[in-house]
Amino acid sequence: MTAQADFLVRDLGIPVRGVNCVQLIVGNDSSGRECLYAVMGQQADNLIVLQIDPLKGTFHQTVAPGSGSNYPTTAIWGKDDRLYIAAAWSGHLLCFDPKDRRIADLGPINPPNDTFPCRIDNAPDGSLFIGTYGSASLTRYDPRTREFKRYGRCDEVEMYCYPLVAPDGIAACQIGSTTSQVVLVDPKTGEKKKVGPVVRAGEAGKSVSLRRGADGQLYIISSEGNFRIRGMEIEQIGEPPAPETAQTLADGSSFSFADAEQQEYRQLVIQKPSGEKRQFNLDYEASGSSIFLLHLGPDGKIYGSSTMPLHLFRYDPADGSVVDLGRCTPAAGQAYSMGNLDGKLYIGSYPGAMLSVHDPSRPYKFGDAPSHNPRNLGRMDEVSYRPRAMLTGPLGRVWTGSYPVTGLLGGPLAWYDPATGDKKNYRHIIPDQSLVSLAWLESLGLIAGGSGIGGGTGSQPKAKEAVLFLWDPVKEQTVWSGVPRPGTQRIRVLLAVPNGKIYGIAVGRDSGGEEFHEIFVFDPARREFLRSMPAPPGGVLDNSLQLGADGNIYGLSWSVLYRIDPKTDALEELFHLQGEFQVVGPLVGKTIYFATNHRLRSLTMP
């Protein structure tokens, strides 16, 4: 192995310093005067709270203590005049006390596995009810005793719990994953009771939702009728009252971020009932947003997506500039895949498998109209949700492979034709499986795809093994499929190389339950798996096999840069950087780009 000192690692900058899970909440300061609280998440540090003077726009910033409390998934002003925040992925309840302007960690809400709080609500007695993701559980916190009471699962299968508390203290929980339904919980006895309609995920035209009305009562609004909650029972009604009104300041002034649609959250606007507006720039300090994807654009520059907020950024190797370009899609999660076609950059984003297109030669202004750049092209289809793979070129189209929406199995292969604007999708190419990776076999006119046995969030796999398959885009059919190794659960990576072979990485468990990460070599002309070898230690990353200018294949795990000679399939570990290769970017010449959390970096080989 070449000496470690011969490799050059560089930090190129922090492309995006954004915030997420932003909420504005009315409260009081230490003297009892009305103020606004902005609760904001970030990845490079814990969440932040801004205590804002609504008259002057001045603010005080506080960062949450501990570790892992990056996302304020739900927050509320408590009846004891304190701000309560439930955080992911720590799963802890936090409390901001205006008296000392500090954030206290009150502990885990529903340990050990529920690390994502869904919703928090005030009860009439001043206690707080919190629903969590993982086990769809309900927890009560009493600020007077500082004790948690855990009521456990509200459903044996579902994963999400969103509670609202009725005036009589009964907790109503909207439960979901594979179904949507309402469960009532009596805090005094612990009794749980399912009430009202139950809708399965994906049932067209059917819905169930729980809301609080302007009269303070709780209602179930559904495609099968509307219901009022009365104690542990429900009664069917006609038209429900209007939903509860949004928070306002004492004088009736509304408040919002003028730049929320751009996912910036810097321009606070306060509007009086008369229409008079005040706008303040909140120049708070944000630490940095995680990088999710890196890609070599059609102009030779490095493009990437940040995570919540989903911003497109660009790095220019020629001058070293790093630019946060801003919003590039209606989706707010992250861009899962990118591809180049006819000088344009196509972007597939989560949630909703939204497709957008950017022309680097034109000025940047995102929107839906043909004149906008990037331009939103809409969803690939109604089932695709996480567009894990993108392939550009076959039949002049943009192809995506996806995981499906929450609760469903069967992620589609879909295409978009830039010439006509047409779209089409093929679901269950591999029954009940998602499509994780794609490659183009130009000489054979076939698309190679790798599946995964998982489905949308909350679904349970039916298939036992993932497969490599060959798809004919003209005949619109699968012409071959096979399993690289028994126990394969996902084929994370596919790379087609000039000698006609496919290199891929299979992830799964052997007959003894041990996890394996295996590089395989496949001959698509002979429809035969030729050989396999263990992947280097450190785990498997998306896009982690790339063809170098020297004809060799280069790969990255979380800790190792390695090289495969396609003539002999000999694998050599070249460089170690423990746990730092978190996102794999393009290999350009001898330089490979990668990300460590929020930092864009590069590694140049000797």
C-alpha positions in Angstrom: 0.0 0.0 0.0 1.2 3.5 -0.9 2.3 5.5 2.2 -0.6 7.4 3.9 1.4 10.6 3.7 1.4 10.5 -0.1 -2.4 11.1 -0.1 -3.7 14.7 0.3 -6.9 15.3 2.2 -8.4 18.8 2.0 -11.4 20.5 3.6 -13.2 22.5 0.9 -15.8 24.3 3.1 -19.3 24.1 4.6 -21.6 24.5 1.6 -24.9 25.0 3.5 -25.6 26.5 6.9 -29.4 26.0 7.1 -32.0 25.1 9.7 -34.9 22.7 9.8 -38.0 21.7 11.7 -38.6 25.4 12.3 -41.5 26.5 14.6 -42.6 29.9 15.9 -44.3 29.8 19.2 -45.8 32.6 21.4 -44.5 32.8 25.0 -43.1 35.1 27.6 -39.7 36.3 28.6 -38.2 36.3 32.2 -40.2 39.5 33.1 -43.5 38.1 31.7 -43.5 40.2 28.6 -44.8 38.6 25.4 -42.1 37.3 23.0 -41.7 34.9 20.2 -39.7 31.7 20.3 -38.1 30.2 17.1 -37.1 26.6 17.6 -34.7 25.4 14.9 -32.8 22.2 14.1 -29.4 21.8 12.6 -27.1 18.8 12.0 -23.6 20.0 12.9 -24.7 21.0 16.4 -27.8 20.5 18.7 -31.0 22.4 18.0 -31.2 26.2 18.8 -33.9 28.4 20.4 -34.2 32.1 19.6 -36.0 34.3 22.1 -37.2 37.2 20.0 -38.5 40.6 20.9 -41.5 41.1 18.5 -41.2 44.9 18.7 -37.5 45.3 18.0 -36.5 42.1 16.3 -33.6 41.5 18.7 -33.1 38.0 19.9 -31.1 35.7 22.2 -29.8 32.4 20.9 -29.4 29.3 23.0 -28.1 25.9 21.9 -29.4 22.7 23.5 -27.0 20.7 25.7 -25.9 17.1 25.4 -25.6 15.3 22.1 -28.0 14.0 19.5 -30.8 16.6 20.0 -30.5 18.0 16.5 -34.1 18.0 15.3 -36.9 19.7 17.3 -39.6 17.6 15.8 -42.3 19.0 18.0 -42.5 21.9 20.6 -45.1 23.7 22.7 -45.4 26.5 25.2 -46.3 24.8 28.5 -49.0 25.9 31.0 -46.1 26.6 33.5 -44.7 29.3 31.2 -41.8 27.3 29.9 -41.0 26.1 26.4 -40.9 22.3 25.9 -39.2 20.7 23.0 -39.1 17.1 22.0 -35.9 16.2 20.1 -34.7 13.6 17.6 -32.7 11.5 17.4 -32.0 11.6 21.1 -35.7 11.1 21.9 -35.3 13.4 24.8 -37.6 16.1 26.2 -36.0 19.5 26.6 -37.2 22.6 28.5 -36.2 26.2 27.9 -36.8 28.3 31.1 -37.1 32.1 30.4 -35.8 32.8 33.9 -32.2 31.8 33.1 -32.5 31.4 29.3 -31.0 27.9 29.5 -32.2 24.6 28.0 -32.5 21.7 30.4 -32.5 18.0 29.3 -35.4 16.3 31.1 -34.5 12.9 29.9 -35.7 10.2 27.4 -39.3 10.2 26.5 -39.8 6.5 25.7 -36.5 4.6 25.9 -34.8 2.7 24.5 -36.0 2.6 20.9 -38.3 5.5 20.4 -35.9 8.3 19.4 -38.3 10.4 17.2 -41.1 12.3 19.0 -44.1 13.0 16.8 -46.3 15.5 18.6 -46.5 17.1 22.0 -49.8 18.5 23.5 -50.9 20.3 26.7 -53.4 18.6 29.0 -55.8 20.6 31.1 -53.9 19.7 34.3 -50.6 21.2 32.9 -49.0 17.8 32.1 -47.7 17.1 28.6 -48.5 14.2 26.4 -46.0 13.1 23.8 -46.4 10.5 21.0 -43.3 8.8 19.5 -42.2 7.0 16.4 -40.9 3.5 16.6 -43.5 1.8 18.7 -46.4 4.3 18.3 -46.3 4.9 22.1 -47.8 7.5 24.3 -45.9 9.2 27.2 -47.1 11.7 29.9 -44.7 14.2 31.5 -45.7 16.0 34.7 -43.7 19.3 35.1 -44.6 19.5 38.8 -43.1 16.1 39.7 -40.7 15.9 36.8 -41.8 12.3 36.2 -42.6 10.4 33.0 -45.5 8.0 32.8 -45.3 5.7 29.9 -48.5 4.1 28.5 -46.8 1.9 25.9 -47.9 1.0 22.4 -51.1 2.3 21.1 -51.0 -0.4 18.3 -49.1 -3.6 18.0 -48.0 -3.0 14.4 -48.0 0.7 13.7 -45.1 3.1 14.3 -46.3 6.7 14.5 -48.4 8.3 17.3 -49.7 11.9 17.1 -51.6 12.8 20.3 -54.1 15.6 21.1 -55.7 16.0 24.5 -59.4 16.7 24.9 -60.8 19.1 27.5 -61.7 16.2 29.7 -58.1 14.9 29.7 -58.6 11.9 27.3 -55.7 11.6 24.9 -56.7 10.9 21.3 -53.8 9.5 19.2 -53.6 9.4 15.5 -51.8 6.2 14.7 -50.1 5.4 11.4 -47.8 3.5 9.1 -49.5 0.8 7.2 -52.9 2.2 8.4 -54.3 5.5 9.6 -56.6 5.3 12.6 -57.4 6.9 16.0 -56.8 5.4 19.4 -58.2 6.9 22.7 -56.3 6.6 25.9 -57.6 7.2 29.4 -54.7 8.5 31.4 -56.3 7.6 34.7 -56.8 3.9 33.9 -54.4 3.3 31.0 -57.3 1.9 28.9 -56.8 2.1 25.2 -59.7 2.0 22.6 -59.6 2.1 18.8 -62.4 4.2 17.4 -63.7 5.4 14.1 -62.6 4.3 10.5 -59.4 2.5 9.7 -57.8 3.3 6.3 -55.0 1.2 4.9 -52.0 3.0 3.3 -52.5 3.5 -0.4 -56.4 3.2 -0.4 -57.4 5.7 -3.1 -59.7 8.4 -2.0 -59.8 7.3 1.7 -58.4 9.3 4.6 -58.6 9.6 8.4 -57.3 12.6 10.4 -57.5 13.9 13.9 -57.8 17.6 14.7 -58.8 20.1 17.4 -61.7 22.4 16.5 -62.1 26.1 17.2 -64.4 25.1 20.0 -61.6 23.2 21.7 -63.1 19.7 21.1 -61.4 16.9 19.2 -62.8 15.6 15.9 -62.1 12.7 13.6 -62.3 13.9 9.9 -62.6 11.0 7.5 -63.7 9.9 4.0 -66.3 7.7 5.8 -67.8 10.5 7.9 -66.9 12.9 10.7 -67.0 12.2 14.4 -66.8 14.1 17.7 -64.8 12.6 20.5 -66.7 12.3 23.8 -64.8 10.7 26.6 -63.8 7.2 25.4 -66.6 7.2 22.8 -67.3 9.0 19.5 -70.5 10.3 17.9 -71.0 10.9 14.2 -71.7 14.5 13.2 -72.2 16.4 10.0 -70.0 19.3 9.1 -67.3 19.8 11.9 -66.4 23.2 13.3 -63.5 25.0 11.8 -60.1 23.9 13.0 -58.5 25.8 15.9 -57.1 29.1 14.8 -53.4 29.7 14.4 -51.4 31.4 17.2 -51.2 35.2 17.2 -49.7 37.8 19.4 -51.9 39.5 22.0 -52.7 42.4 19.6 -53.8 39.9 17.0 -50.6 40.2 14.9 -49.7 37.2 12.9 -46.1 36.1 12.3 -44.2 34.0 9.8 -40.9 33.7 7.9 -41.1 35.5 4.6 -38.4 33.2 3.2 -39.9 29.9 4.5 -40.7 28.7 1.0 -37.0 29.1 0.1 -36.1 27.1 3.3 -34.0 30.1 4.6 -35.8 31.2 7.8 -34.0 34.5 8.2 -36.7 37.1 7.4 -39.3 37.3 10.2 -42.5 39.2 9.3 -45.0 40.4 11.9 -48.3 41.7 10.5 -50.9 43.6 12.5 -54.6 43.1 11.8 -54.5 46.4 10.0 -52.1 45.0 7.5 -49.1 47.0 8.8 -45.9 44.8 8.6 -42.6 44.8 10.3 -39.8 42.7 8.9 -36.6 41.7 10.8 -33.5 39.9 9.6 -32.5 37.2 12.2 -28.7 36.9 11.8 -28.4 33.9 14.0 -25.4 31.4 13.9 -26.1 28.1 12.2 -23.4 25.4 12.4 -23.9 23.6 9.1 -26.3 21.2 7.3 -25.4 17.6 6.5 -24.4 16.7 3.0 -26.5 13.9 1.5 -25.4 13.6 -2.1 -22.5 14.6 -4.4 -22.4 14.5 -8.2 -20.2 15.6 -11.1 -22.4 18.0 -13.1 -22.5 18.4 -16.9 -20.3 21.5 -16.6 -17.5 19.7 -14.8 -18.4 21.3 -11.4 -19.3 19.4 -8.2 -23.0 19.6 -7.2 -24.6 18.4 -4.0 -27.6 18.3 -1.8 -27.9 19.2 1.8 -30.3 17.5 4.2 -33.2 19.5 5.7 -33.0 22.1 4.3 -32.7 20.6 0.8 -30.5 23.1 -0.9 -28.5 22.6 -4.1 -24.8 23.7 -3.8 -21.9 23.9 -6.2 -18.2 23.6 -5.8 -15.9 24.8 -8.6 -12.6 23.0 -8.7 -11.1 25.7 -10.9 -11.3 28.5 -8.3 -12.3 26.7 -5.1 -15.6 28.5 -4.7 -18.4 27.0 -2.7 -21.9 28.4 -3.4 -25.2 27.6 -1.7 -27.5 27.9 -4.7 -30.7 27.5 -2.7 -33.9 25.7 -3.3 -34.1 23.3 -6.3 -37.3 21.3 -5.6 -40.6 21.5 -3.7 -39.3 18.6 -1.6 -37.8 19.5 1.8 -35.8 16.3 2.6 -32.8 15.6 0.5 -31.9 14.8 -3.1 -31.3 11.1 -3.4 -30.1 10.9 -6.9 -28.8 13.1 -9.8 -27.9 12.5 -13.5 -26.7 14.4 -16.5 -28.5 14.5 -19.9 -28.0 16.9 -22.8 -26.0 19.4 -20.7 -28.6 19.5 -18.0 -28.6 18.3 -14.4 -31.6 16.2 -13.3 -32.4 15.9 -9.5 -34.5 13.3 -7.8 -35.7 14.3 -4.3 -37.4 13.0 -1.2 -40.2 13.0 -0.3 -42.4 12.3 -3.2 -39.7 11.3 -5.8 -39.9 14.9 -7.1 -37.9 15.5 -10.3 -36.4 18.8 -11.2 -33.9 20.0 -13.9 -31.2 22.6 -13.8 -29.3 24.1 -16.7 -25.9 25.4 -15.4 -25.6 27.8 -18.3 -28.6 29.8 -17.3 -29.3 32.1 -14.3 -30.6 30.4 -11.2 -34.2 30.9 -10.2 -36.2 28.0 -9.0 -39.9 27.5 -9.9 -42.6 25.6 -11.8 -42.7 27.5 -15.0 -40.7 26.6 -18.2 -38.7 29.8 -17.7 -37.5 28.8 -14.2 -34.1 27.2 -13.6 -34.1 24.8 -11.8 -37.6 23.8 -12.9 -39.9 21.6 -10.9 -41.1 18.7 -13.1 -43.3 17.1 -10.5 -43.5 13.6 -9.0 -42.3 10.7 -11.0 -45.6 8.9 -10.0 -47.9 8.5 -7.0 -46.0 5.5 -5.5 -42.3 6.4 -5.8 -41.1 8.2 -2.7 -37.3 7.9 -2.2 -35.6 7.9 -5.6 -32.5 6.1 -4.6 -31.2 5.6 -8.2 -31.1 7.6 -11.3 -30.0 6.6 -14.8 -29.9 9.0 -17.8 -29.6 8.1 -21.5 -31.5 5.0 -22.4 -34.1 5.9 -25.0 -33.2 9.6 -24.3 -35.0 9.4 -21.0 -34.3 10.0 -17.3 -34.9 6.8 -15.3 -35.4 6.4 -11.5 -35.6 3.5 -9.1 -37.4 4.2 -5.8 -38.6 3.0 -2.5 -42.4 3.4 -2.2 -44.5 5.7 0.0 -45.0 5.0 3.7 -46.5 1.6 4.5 -46.3 0.1 0.9 -44.2 -2.5 -0.8 -43.1 -2.4 -4.4 -41.0 0.6 -5.5 -41.3 1.5 -9.2 -38.9 1.9 -12.0 -40.0 5.1 -13.7 -39.0 7.3 -16.6 -39.3 10.9 -17.8 -38.9 11.9 -21.5 -37.5 15.5 -21.7 -38.6 15.7 -25.4 -42.3 15.1 -24.7 -42.7 15.6 -21.0 -44.2 12.1 -20.8 -43.7 9.9 -17.7 -44.4 6.2 -17.1 -43.7 3.8 -14.2 -43.5 0.0 -13.7 -44.3 -1.3 -10.3 -43.5 -4.7 -8.9 -40.8 -5.5 -11.5 -39.5 -7.5 -8.7 -42.6 -8.3 -6.6 -42.9 -6.4 -3.3 -39.3 -5.0 -3.6 -37.8 -1.6 -4.0 -35.3 -0.5 -6.7 -32.0 0.6 -5.1 -29.4 0.8 -7.9 -29.3 1.1 -11.7 -26.7 0.8 -14.5 -26.9 1.0 -18.3 -25.6 -1.9 -20.5 -25.4 0.0 -23.8 -24.0 -2.9 -25.9 -26.9 -5.1 -24.9 -29.5 -2.4 -24.8 -30.5 -3.4 -21.2 -30.9 -1.7 -17.9 -29.4 -3.6 -14.9 -31.1 -3.0 -11.6 -30.5 -4.0 -8.0 -33.4 -4.5 -5.7 -33.9 -4.3 -1.9 -36.4 -6.3 0.1 -37.5 -3.2 2.2 -40.4 -1.0 1.3 -41.9 2.3 2.5 -41.4 3.4 6.2 -43.4 1.1 8.5 -43.9 -1.7 6.0 -42.6 -5.3 6.7 -40.7 -7.1 3.9 -42.4 -10.1 2.3 -39.6 -11.1 -0.1 -36.7 -13.1 1.3 -33.9 -12.1 -1.0 -32.9 -9.1 -3.2 -32.0 -9.7 -6.8 -30.0 -8.4 -9.7 -32.2 -8.1 -12.8 -32.0 -7.1 -16.5 -34.7 -5.0 -18.0 -35.4 -4.4 -21.6 -36.6 -0.8 -21.9 -38.0 -1.4 -25.5 -40.0 -4.5 -24.7 -40.7 -3.1 -21.2 -40.0 -6.4 -19.4 -37.6 -8.2 -17.2 -35.5 -10.6 -19.2 -33.4 -12.2 -16.4 -33.0 -12.0 -12.6 -30.8 -13.8 -10.1 -29.4 -13.6 -6.5 -25.7 -12.7 -6.1 -25.5 -14.6 -2.8 -28.1 -16.4 -0.6 -29.4 -14.0 2.0 -28.8 -10.8 0.0 -31.2 -8.1 1.2 -30.0 -5.1 -0.9 -27.9 -4.5 -3.9 -26.6 -1.1 -2.9 -24.2 -0.3 -5.8 -24.0 -1.2 -9.5 -21.2 -0.2 -11.9 -21.0 -1.2 -15.6 -17.4 -1.2 -16.9 -16.1 -1.1 -20.5 -15.2 -4.8 -20.6 -18.9 -5.6 -20.4 -19.0 -6.7 -16.8 -21.0 -5.4 -13.9 -19.5 -4.8 -10.5 -21.9 -4.6 -7.6 -22.1 -4.7 -3.8 -24.6 -6.9 -2.1 -25.6 -6.5 1.6 -27.4 -9.2 3.5 -27.2 -11.9 6.2 -25.9 -15.4 5.9 -27.6 -18.5 7.2 -26.1 -17.9 10.6 -27.5 -14.4 10.8 -24.1 -12.7 10.3 -24.2 -9.5 8.1 -22.1 -9.6 5.0 -21.0 -6.9 2.5 -19.8 -8.5 -0.7 -18.5 -7.2 -4.0 -19.7 -9.4 -6.9 -18.7 -9.6 -10.6 -21.5 -10.4 -13.1 -21.3 -11.2 -16.9 -24.6 -9.9 -18.3 -24.0 -11.5 -21.8 -23.6 -14.9 -20.2 -26.1 -14.2 -17.4 -23.6 -15.5 -14.9 -22.1 -14.4 -11.6 -18.3 -14.8 -12.1 -16.8 -14.3 -8.6 -17.2 -12.4 -5.4 -15.0 -11.0 -2.6 -15.7 -9.4 0.8 -15.9 -5.6 0.7 -13.3 -3.8 2.8 -14.3 -3.0 6.4 -16.4 0.1 7.2 -19.8 -0.5 5.7 -21.2 0.1 2.2 -22.0 3.6 0.8 -24.2 4.5 -2.2 -22.3 5.3 -5.4 -19.2 3.8 -3.8 -17.8 2.1 -7.0 -16.4 4.3 -9.7 -14.3 3.8 -12.8 -11.0 5.7 -12.8 -9.3 7.3 -15.8 -6.6 4.6 -15.5 -9.2 1.8 -16.1 -9.2 0.6 -12.5 -12.3 0.6 -10.3 -12.1 2.7 -7.1 -14.3 2.2 -4.1 -15.0 3.8 -0.7 -16.3 2.4 2.5 -16.8 4.6 5.6 -13.1 4.1 6.4 -11.2 2.7 3.4 -10.3 3.8 -0.2 -9.6 0.7 -2.3 -8.9 -0.2 -5.9 -9.9 -3.2 -8.0 -8.0 -4.3 -11.1 -10.8 -5.4 -13.6 -8.2 -7.6 -15.4 -7.6 -9.7 -12.3 -10.2 -8.5 -9.8 -7.5 -8.2 -7.3 -8.5 -5.7 -4.5 -6.0 -3.4 -2.8 -6.7 -1.1 0.1 -5.0 2.2 -0.6 -5.9 4.7 2.2 -7.6 4.6 5.6 -9.6 7.5 7.2 -11.6 6.0 10.0 -15.3 6.8 9.7 -14.8 9.9 7.6 -16.0 8.8 4.2 -19.7 9.3 4.9 -20.9 10.5 1.4 -19.1 9.4 -1.8 -18.7 12.0 -4.5 -17.3 11.8 -8.0 -13.8 10.7 -8.9 -12.2 13.4 -11.1 -8.7 12.5 -12.3 -6.9 11.5 -9.2 -9.2 13.4 -6.8 -12.2 11.8 -5.2 -14.7 14.2 -3.5 -16.5 13.1 -0.3 -18.4 14.6 2.7 -18.0 14.2 6.4 -21.3 15.3 7.9 -21.6 19.0 6.9 -18.1 19.4 5.4 -17.2 19.0 1.8 -13.8 17.4 1.4 -11.5 15.8 -1.2 -8.8 13.1 -1.3 -6.1 13.3 -4.0 -4.2 10.1 -4.7 -0.4 10.2 -5.6 
